[in-house]
């Protein structure tokens, strides 16, 4: 199953805060349809480089196309 990456880099920092609510609703819809949430949504933390060359963690959600 192919998973799609959704995170701050894809949606923009300001928009991602609002997008987290959309992801929560999609997880609820997944559960209500009898599907296992873990089969369609995976939360990962990636390390991204910031201006000084240092890295910081960035939360990303990967989801199946069924719920994207």
N, C-alpha and C positions, 0 to 999 in steps of 0.2 A: 504494500500500500504506500502510495506517495504521500508525503506530508509537506505542507506549505508552511514557510516560516513567516511569522508575524511578530514584529517587535518595534522598538523605538526607531530603529534605522529605517524601517519600511514605512511607518505611519507618521513620523515626526514626533518629537518629544511631547508637545502640547496635546496632540491628538491621541496619543497612546493612553493617557490617563482615562479618557472617555472610552477608548476602545476596550479597556479591561472590562467594563460593564457589559459590552456587547459579547465578549468572550464568555463571561459568566452566564449570560442568557443562552448562548449557543450550547454550553455545557448542560444547562437545565433541559433544553430541548432534546439534546442527545439522550439524556437519562430518561426523559418522559417517553421517548420513542422506543425504549427498551434496549438501547445500545449501551455498551460499556464506555464510559467517558474516557478511560485510559486507552481505549483502542483508537480514539480519534483526536485526543489532545495530549500533547507532551510539553511540559514546561522545562526549559533548559536555561542554563546561565552561560553566556559566552563572555569571554574576556575581549574587550575592545580597546584599541589604542586611543589615548587622548593626546591633546596637543604636545605635551612634553615628552612623549614617547613612553610614558607610563601606561599601565593598563588598569581598567576597572571592570567590574562585573556588569553585565547587561542582561536583564531578564528577557527571554524570548519565548513565545508560545509557537509550537508547531502543531498544525491541525490537518486532518484529512480533508480531502476535497468535498466529502459528504456534508461537512459542516462549515465550509468556508464561504 
